[in-house]
Amino acid sequence: MLLKLLKKAKDEEIADSGNGEALTSPMPGKIWKVMKKAGDKVAAGDVVLVLEAMKMENEFKATKAGTVTEVLVKEGDAVDGNAVLARIGD
């Protein structure tokens, strides 16, 4: 059951908001590491940030090449589920 929930959460963590890719937290947690900042170029698969939740580290990766347009969190921030953490544009 827990594995199904984690898979569902992973599938939902990236959403297309119409103005770029939004990296969205699937559950409450704490921002452990921010790897990219606004203006950084990313390739598909690059880790943008890491969220610690349920004693696990969850990597948020770019699904396409682009530029980080916004990082809405900093290391140590507590975030709610469904919070937008960062955005990636073309």
C-alpha positions in Angstrom: 0.0 0.0 0.0 2.8 2.5 0.9 4.6 1.8 -2.3 1.4 2.5 -4.3 1.0 5.8 -2.5 4.6 6.8 -3.1 4.4 5.9 -6.8 1.2 8.0 -7.1 2.9 10.9 -5.3 5.9 10.6 -7.7 3.6 10.6 -10.7 1.8 13.8 -9.5 4.9 15.8 -8.5 5.4 17.4 -11.9 2.5 19.3 -13.5 2.3 21.5 -16.6 0.8 24.8 -15.6 0.5 26.2 -19.1 3.5 28.6 -18.5 6.1 25.9 -18.0 6.7 22.9 -15.9 5.9 23.2 -12.2 7.6 21.0 -9.7 5.0 20.4 -7.0 5.3 18.7 -3.7 3.1 15.6 -3.5 3.2 15.6 0.3 4.2 17.8 3.3 8.0 17.8 3.9 11.1 19.9 4.4 13.4 21.2 1.6 16.7 19.4 2.2 18.7 20.7 -0.8 18.2 23.3 -3.6 20.5 22.4 -6.5 19.4 25.0 -9.0 18.5 28.7 -8.9 16.4 30.9 -11.2 18.2 31.5 -14.5 20.1 28.1 -14.4 19.8 25.9 -17.5 18.7 22.4 -16.9 18.6 19.2 -19.0 16.0 16.5 -18.8 16.8 14.5 -15.7 18.7 17.2 -13.8 17.9 17.4 -10.1 16.4 20.8 -9.2 15.8 20.2 -5.5 15.4 17.5 -2.8 12.5 17.2 -0.4 12.7 15.2 2.8 9.4 13.5 3.6 8.4 10.4 5.5 12.1 9.9 6.3 12.9 9.6 2.6 14.7 12.0 0.2 12.6 12.8 -2.9 14.5 14.2 -5.9 12.6 16.6 -8.1 14.0 16.4 -11.6 13.4 18.4 -14.8 11.5 16.4 -17.3 12.7 18.5 -20.2 15.5 20.8 -21.1 14.9 24.5 -20.2 15.6 27.3 -17.8 14.6 27.4 -14.2 12.3 30.5 -14.1 11.5 30.4 -10.4 12.5 28.7 -7.2 9.9 29.4 -4.6 11.6 27.6 -1.6 14.9 27.6 0.2 16.8 24.9 2.1 15.1 24.2 5.5 11.7 25.4 4.4 8.7 23.3 5.5 6.2 22.9 2.7 2.6 21.6 2.4 1.4 19.0 0.0 0.6 20.4 -3.4 2.9 23.4 -2.9 4.7 24.6 -6.1 8.4 24.4 -5.4 9.9 25.6 -8.7 9.1 26.3 -12.3 11.0 25.4 -15.5 10.3 27.2 -18.8 11.6 26.7 -22.3 
